[in-house]
């Protein structure tokens, strides 16, 4: 690991950590069921057979977790609000308490309004395949903003609509487990529409600091042969441009809008492209893409079906995490400078809303090296002229890692899932010292 100090970021740069409701809250008996409850209940969907019924029990232990945040020295905490919990009697009371606890610790609350846990009641009527879900989402957002908007000023509408579309509805490896392939495109459109309607609902409630958390990464062609170049361009369209350009440019790329549901896509795009105050990027790694090889490919715990017009290849000669993900900090710099060049003045300020890695152990030197490298890569992007305003580590706690169950540990804090005891890792201490040095250098 590099030992030279990390360069200083601006005084108003926002440092934080991220979590999500379904992955840490537990207290499943205090909310309505979600699509993830149904998905987890079916054998074979979660690799270790677990559920998030208890998870980290953050619902009951949030004062302990906020104390960890305070001791860490972060300026902000990105969490998500569970739509199924809000639908339950007195469900917003928990978030009242959490926001007040954060305020008392001097930590800015940054809630995400949808992080994949759709209420089962909406799933039964089509979920995000149904345009009405976007309208219901806006109504839910208005209720939350009315209750918390006096203390919450920074909001995130959606988390990673690309993954929720691809993994949950195209490939079926995440909830709700649908295998629709390209027939899942309406899910992308309705989530984006829900985002735009949510922005309008938040503006109506007086919000002035609104973003989205989209996942992005550079796409690298496996070779300069034309089939590989074309496959990489398609992958970039599907995972990057499809979810950025409707928001930033008010249009779908390369005729994709013709495939979307509805009779007036242009009117929908006006809603989707409601101005936002900042653009959130979840970054983990680049993707190396080749032309399809005529057979299914296993990659990162996901099966890439042969019928897709691309295949994903390992990036050679780079370290990998315990999850098998490549560690490529310079990909973050490349991604951000590419977005700056691609979107120009249509790109608002950037916040890195997730960046992290899965490693075992409490003395997690590999995680320290990973984070050190990515923070430096972020600073290089800033020096190159990208307007970067914040950085959030994924994640505060080891948690329920979706289809992986409890087999992957992304936390700065170790959680013993038998006793629920929290133990800060070496990376927690590293991040605390980084934040201290940033504050002292101002």
Secondary structure as UniProt FT lines:
FT   TURN            11..12
FT   STRAND          14..18
FT   HELIX           21..24
FT   HELIX           28..30
FT   HELIX           35..41
FT   TURN            43..44
FT   TURN            47..48
FT   TURN            55..56
FT   HELIX           58..72
FT   STRAND          76..80
FT   HELIX           83..87
FT   TURN            89..91
FT   HELIX           92..104
FT   TURN            105..106
FT   STRAND          108..114
FT   HELIX           120..123
FT   TURN            124..126
FT   HELIX           127..129
FT   HELIX           132..148
FT   TURN            149..151
FT   STRAND          154..159
FT   HELIX           161..165
FT   HELIX           166..170
FT   TURN            175..176
FT   HELIX           181..184
FT   HELIX           185..204
FT   TURN            205..206
FT   STRAND          209..215
FT   STRAND          219..221
FT   HELIX           226..236
FT   HELIX           237..241
FT   HELIX           242..248
FT   HELIX           253..259
FT   HELIX           265..272
FT   STRAND          278..282
FT   STRAND          287..290
FT   STRAND          297..299
FT   TURN            300..301
FT   STRAND          302..304
FT   TURN            306..307
FT   STRAND          311..313
FT   TURN            316..317
FT   TURN            322..323
FT   HELIX           330..343
FT   HELIX           344..346
FT   STRAND          349..354
FT   HELIX           365..383
FT   TURN            384..385
FT   STRAND          388..394
FT   HELIX           402..404
FT   TURN            405..406
FT   STRAND          413..415
FT   TURN            417..419
FT   STRAND          422..424
FT   HELIX           426..440
//
